[in-house]
Amino acid sequence: MLRGMSLQHALLGVLEARPMNGYELTRFFEAAPRWVWSAPHSQIYPALRQMEQAGLIEGQQEIRGTKLRRMVYSITERGLAELRAWAGTEHAAPPVRDAFFLQALFFDMVEPEQAASVLQTYVAQQEKLIAEWRAHSEALLAKETDLIKERLKNRPPVEHERIARLKAHVFKGQIAVAQARADWAREGLRLLAEDG
């Protein structure tokens, strides 16, 4: 039904751990280094409405005292089936659209010092991501993140280690990519120094 629509599948995956309101989901997706997908508020709420209309999630008004509060969304059986079908299906690689590599393609148009400054900033950004993802991977292995705690409540204890290792492995992949990008940028700095 939603094949290839990653935001909706990301939302289903988060809601599989526990019901959340739109504000909680927005905060979760805005903290991109904590996860592998980011999305702004302006995309999340329309996606939630579409998913509710499709029967993948259901919303219930949260009541506190005598007042209605935010809508809390939970995954439905149909949504769970969609998530499982999507996770177990091969998908074509997305088209390559990397703004930084496009920028680097035109480094010959600027002074070497300018290009070097851009590359140094890029290396620092990648190193920051590596540190954040390493910390997150370790927290997943220790089963200490809020989301994994919620997810494990609904899974048999015998599966907990495997689930934690699989989730941490994703961030190890992110670390490997960021490390390769940082190494590539350092090589670019060496090239610029040779030409200077």
C-alpha positions in Angstrom: 0.0 0.0 0.0 2.7 2.6 1.0 5.6 0.8 -0.7 8.6 3.1 -0.9 7.1 5.9 1.3 9.8 5.9 4.0 8.3 8.6 6.3 5.1 6.7 6.8 7.0 3.5 7.5 9.3 5.3 9.9 6.2 6.5 11.7 4.7 3.0 11.8 8.0 1.7 13.2 8.0 4.2 16.0 4.4 3.7 16.8 4.9 0.0 17.0 6.9 0.6 20.1 4.3 2.7 21.8 1.4 5.1 21.0 2.5 8.8 20.7 0.9 12.1 20.0 2.0 14.3 17.1 4.2 16.5 19.3 6.1 13.5 20.6 6.6 12.2 17.1 7.8 15.6 15.8 10.3 15.9 18.6 11.5 12.4 17.9 12.0 13.0 14.2 13.6 16.4 14.7 16.4 14.8 16.7 17.9 13.3 13.5 21.2 12.0 15.0 19.1 9.8 17.3 17.7 8.0 14.4 18.1 7.4 10.7 15.2 9.6 9.4 14.4 13.2 10.0 11.2 15.0 9.1 9.7 18.4 10.0 6.4 19.1 11.7 5.0 20.1 8.4 5.4 16.6 7.0 4.5 14.6 10.0 1.0 15.8 10.7 -0.3 15.3 7.1 1.3 11.9 7.0 -0.5 11.0 10.2 -3.8 12.1 8.8 -3.2 10.0 5.6 -2.2 7.0 7.6 -5.3 7.3 9.8 -7.5 7.5 6.7 -5.8 4.4 5.3 -6.5 2.5 8.5 -2.8 2.0 9.3 -3.0 4.0 12.6 -5.8 5.1 14.8 -6.0 8.3 16.8 -7.7 8.8 20.2 -8.2 12.0 22.0 -6.1 12.0 25.2 -8.3 13.2 28.1 -6.7 14.8 31.2 -9.2 15.8 33.9 -12.2 17.3 32.1 -10.3 18.6 29.0 -9.5 16.9 25.8 -5.8 16.9 25.0 -3.7 15.9 22.0 -4.6 13.1 19.6 -2.6 10.0 20.5 -1.9 7.6 17.6 -1.3 3.9 17.8 -0.6 1.3 15.1 -3.4 -0.9 13.9 -3.2 -4.6 12.8 -3.3 -3.3 9.2 -0.5 -0.9 9.9 1.6 -3.6 11.6 1.0 -5.9 8.5 2.1 -3.0 6.2 5.3 -2.4 8.3 6.2 -6.1 8.3 5.6 -6.4 4.5 7.6 -3.3 3.8 10.5 -4.3 6.1 10.7 -7.7 4.4 10.7 -6.5 0.8 13.6 -5.5 -1.3 13.5 -1.9 -2.5 15.4 -0.1 -5.3 18.2 2.2 -4.1 17.1 5.8 -4.0 18.4 8.2 -6.7 21.7 9.8 -5.7 21.1 13.4 -4.6 24.0 14.5 -2.3 24.2 18.3 -2.1 27.7 18.2 -0.5 29.2 16.0 -3.2 27.6 18.3 -5.8 29.3 21.2 -4.1 32.6 19.4 -4.0 32.3 18.7 -7.7 32.8 22.5 -8.3 35.6 23.1 -5.8 37.8 23.9 -8.8 35.7 27.1 -9.2 36.9 28.6 -5.8 40.3 29.3 -4.2 41.9 26.2 -2.6 41.6 27.9 0.9 37.9 28.2 0.5 37.5 24.6 -0.6 39.7 23.5 2.3 37.6 25.4 4.8 34.5 23.7 3.5 36.1 20.3 3.7 37.4 21.0 7.3 33.9 21.9 8.4 32.6 18.7 6.7 35.1 16.6 8.5 34.1 18.2 11.9 30.4 17.5 11.1 31.1 13.8 10.3 33.2 13.4 13.4 30.3 14.9 15.5 27.9 12.4 13.9 30.3 9.5 14.5 30.4 10.4 18.2 26.6 10.8 18.5 25.9 7.6 16.6 28.5 5.6 18.6 26.9 6.8 21.9 23.4 5.9 20.5 24.6 2.5 19.3 26.1 1.8 22.8 22.9 2.9 24.4 20.9 0.5 22.2 23.2 -2.4 23.1 22.7 -1.5 26.8 18.9 -1.3 26.1 18.8 2.2 27.6 17.1 4.4 25.0 13.5 5.3 25.7 12.2 3.8 22.5 13.9 0.4 22.9 12.7 0.2 26.5 9.1 0.6 25.2 9.6 -1.8 22.3 11.1 -4.5 24.5 8.1 -4.4 26.9 6.1 -6.0 24.1 8.6 -8.6 23.0 9.6 -11.9 24.7 12.8 -11.5 26.8 14.5 -14.2 24.7 14.5 -11.7 21.8 15.8 -8.7 23.6 19.5 -9.2 22.9 18.9 -9.8 19.2 16.7 -6.8 18.8 19.2 -4.5 20.6 22.1 -5.9 18.4 20.1 -5.4 15.2 19.2 -1.8 16.0 22.7 -1.0 17.2 24.0 -2.5 13.9 22.2 0.2 11.9 24.0 2.9 13.7 27.3 1.1 13.2 26.5 1.3 9.5 25.9 5.1 9.9 29.3 5.4 11.7 31.1 3.5 8.9 29.5 5.8 6.3 30.4 8.9 8.2 34.0 7.6 8.8 34.4 7.0 5.0 33.1 10.5 4.2 35.5 12.1 6.7 38.4 10.1 5.3 37.3 11.1 1.8 37.3 14.8 2.8 40.7 14.5 4.4 42.0 13.1 1.1 40.5 16.1 -0.6 42.4 18.3 1.8 45.6 16.5 0.9 44.9 17.1 -2.8 44.3 20.8 -2.2 47.6 21.1 -0.2 49.5 19.4 -3.1 48.1 21.8 -5.6 48.7 24.8 -3.4 
